[in-house]
Amino acid sequence: MGFGIAGISREAPVLIAGPTASGKSALAMEIAARDGRIVVNADALQVYGCWRLLTARPSEADEAALPHALYGHVARMQPYSVGHWLREVAGHLERPVVIVGGTGLYLSALTEGLAEIPAVPPEVRAEADRRRLGEGFAALRDELDAATAARIDLLNPARVQRAWEVLRATGRGLADWQAETGAPFLPLSRAEALVIRPDVDWLNARIDRRFDAMIDAGALEEARAERPFWHPAAAYARAIGAPELMAHLDGTLTLAEAVEAAKTASRQYAKRQRTWFRSRMKAWREVTLP
């Protein structure tokens, strides 16, 4: 991988952030094997049990070789948020861990703290789902308060919807709630925090190859098995490649078109991740790959 682990602490909790397909899971497993650590997931889509291939969850062989936690343990329609994840990950912090994932919000909440925002009522979530599907997420984005709009990723529909729901349900913007953030479970000063910053051309080529490998391994069959339960507005449906393969199964796209659209979506997602890491993880130790 072009990066040695010799200089990584054997005692402190290790955190690894990186864009999709950047090799962070392999790095996490190498560190876990060296130190006898448990690999803990920090990816918002790898928690869902219905997806293994499309979310690039560790294989069954990987999970058998080393202890893993918080992978594939959430049902497709089960409510799950950064707050749920934080409460679960806290239970593993007494053990030697390597926490790895691409969901910057999870890792920032772990190391910077999370505001105690009241739960969004189901009727507000349903209203947001209806409007997002009927009007597009830009309609929700345009109604956000200025402070929140300046803080979140306005190109991420999930983040925009979450911010709109909080504002609608509480009358206060997400940024206002976040100003009351509590103490973090794991301050950066107590962790070895690594962020992978790969060469963009290398990463994009790797994304394309990985999606082809997913298809060869049975990702289309995984999507076909999920089709009877498909709910496009649900959080689990945001898995990159899932909407595109469902469109193919519905006859809207050819398989080649669906694969190309999924690769494009994955590259765009990786770009958003890199933007988050640059803006929010400046204090993390940079790892350059390849």
N, C-alpha and C positions, 0 to 999 in steps of 0.2 A: 504493500500500500504506500510505500515511501515514507512512512511515519513509524518510528519505533516507540515502544511503550515503556522503555527502561526508565525514562524520566518521570513517569506518572506515579503518583503516590500509591503506596500499597496499603495505607491506613485510612486516608480520608475518603468519604463518599465521592465517587466519580460521576460527573454529569457529562453527557455527550449530546450536543445538539448538532443538527445538520440537515440540509435539504434532502428530499426524497432521492433515493438511489445513490447516495454519496458514500456508502460503505460504512455507515456508523454502526450498524448491527454487528458486522464482522469485527469491528474494532472493540465493541462492547464485549463480545464473546471472548476475544483474545485476552482482555483485561480480567474478565471474570474467571477464566480458566487459570490464569496465572495466580490470582489472589484468593480463589475460593469464594467469589462473590455471587450474589444472585443478580440476574439481569431483570431490571424493572422497566416496564414500558411507559413511555411518555409520548405516545402517539394517540390522538383522539379517535382514530378510526381502527387502529389495531385492537381496540378493546372489544370489538363486536365479534361474536362467535360465528356469525354467518359468513364472514370474509376471512379467508386465510391467504389465498393467492393474490387477490386484487389489492390487498393492503400490504402485501409482502411481509406478513407476519412470520416469525421464526417457524421453520419446518418442524414436523413432529420429531425428526431426528435431532434437530438443534435443542428442542425442549427436553428430549430424553438425555442429551449429553450434559446439559447444565441446568440448574434451577432457573426458572423464569416466573415472573409474576405480572399480573394485570394485563395479560394477553387473552383475547377471545372469551372473556368471562361475562360479557354484557349481552343481553337479548336484544334483538333488532329494534324493538319499539320501547325498550326500557329507558326511562329518563336518565341521562348521564351528562355531567358537566364537569368543569374544572374543579368545582367544590367537591363533587363526589370523588374525583381522582385524588385530590389533596388528602382527603380523609383516609383513603385507602393506602396511598403511598406512605403516609405517616407511620403506618403499622409496620413498615419494612425498614425504617431508618435506624433501628437498633442493630441491624445486621450489616455485614459488609455488602455494599450495593454498588452497582453501576447502573445509573438511570439514563435511558437512551430514548431519543425520539425527535420528531420533527415539529411537534406542536409547541411553538414558542410560548404561547400563553400558559401552558402547563408549567414549563420550566421557569418562566418568570414569576408565576404565582408561588412556586416552591421556594424560590430564592429571594423574592422581594415582598411576599405577602399577598393576601387576597382580601378584597373588601367583602364584608358580610352583607351581600345584597339579598333582599327578600326573594323568595321563590316567585316565579312568574305564574299567575293563574292560568289554568288550561285554556280558558276562553280567550285570553290575550294571545297565547301562543297560536290558537286556531285562527284568530283574526289576522295575525301576522302571516301565517301560512297562506290564507286565502288571498291576501293582498299581494304577497310576493309572487304567487302563481298567476294571479290575474293582472297585476299592474307591473310586475317586475320589481326587483329589489331596489331599483333607483327611487321608486316612490317612497319607500321606507327611509332610504338614505337622506332624501331631501327634507325629511321632517326631524332629523336629529338636531340636538342642540349643538351650538358652535364648538364648545369645548370638547365634546365627545367626538365630533366629526374631525377635529384636528388631531385626535389621539389614536383613532383606530384605523385599520386597513380598510379603506372605503371600497376597495375592489373585491373584498371577501364577503360574499352574500351572507354567510353564516354569522360573521362578526357584526355586520350591519343589522341583521334581523335581531340578534341578541341585544344590541344597544337600543334598537327601537322598542323592543318588548319591555326592557327595564324602564325606559322613559314613559311608556304608555301605562305600565302597571304601577309605578311608584311616583310619577310626577317629577322625578329627579333624573338628570342625565347620568350615564354610566361614569363619566369623568368625575362627577360630583361624588358619587359613591366611592370611587377608587381613591379619592383624596383622603378617605378614612381607613385606608388599608391597615390591617393589623400586622403584627410581627411575623416574619417568615418562619416556616418550619425548618428550613435549611439555608441560613445566610451563606452568601458566596465565600465569606471568609473561612467557613468550615468545610469547604468542598474543593475538589479539583474539577474545575469547570472548563470543558473543551468545546469549541465550536468549529465544525468542519467547514472550510471555505474552498471548495474545489474549483478548478478551472471550469468555466462555463461550457466551453465547447466539449470538453471531456465529459462533463456531467450530462449534457443533452444527448450525446451519443450513447452514454450508459443507460439513460432513461429509455431511449428507443429500443436498445437491445433487451433491456429487462422486460419491457412490455411484450415483446415478441416471445420471450421465454415464458412469461405468464400464460400467454395463449397456448403455447406448446404444452404447458403443464396442466392445462384444463380450466383456465379462467372463464372461458365461454360456458363450459358446463357448470361452473360454480354460479355464474349469473343465471343460467337457465333454471337451476335448482331454486334460486331465490325469486324467480319471476312471479310465482303465485302469491307471494307476500309483499311484492314491490310497492313501496309507498314513497314516491319521489320527493316529498317534502320532509321526510324524516331525516334525522341526523346521520343515520347509518348509510343513507343513500348518497352521501357526499363522497363516498370512496371513489377515487379517480379511476375512470374506466367503467364504473358500474352504469351510469346513465347512458354512455355510448354503446355498451354491449346490449343494454335493454332496448335501445333504439334499433339495433340490428335484429334482435329477436322479435321486435314488433314489425319488422319489415320496412322501417324508415330509412335505414342505412345498410349498405352492403357491409360485409365483415371488414373489407379493406378500408372502407370509409370510417367505420367505427374505430378500428385500430389506430388510424391516423389521427382521428379526433381525440382519442384518449391520450396519445403521445403528446399532442399539442397541449391538452389540458394539464398534463403532468409537468411539462416544461414551464407552463405559466405558473403553476402552483409552486414549483421550485424557485422561480423568480420572486414570488411573494415571500417565500420563506427566507430567501437571502436578504431581502429588504428588511424584514423583521429582525433578523440576526444582526445586521449592520447597525440598526437604530437602537435595539434594546439590549444587545449583548456585547457592548464595547469592552466590558471588563473581563470577558471570558478569554481564555487562552486560545489563540487561533491555530488551527491545524490545517495545513494546506495539502490537498490531494489533487492529482496523484503525485 
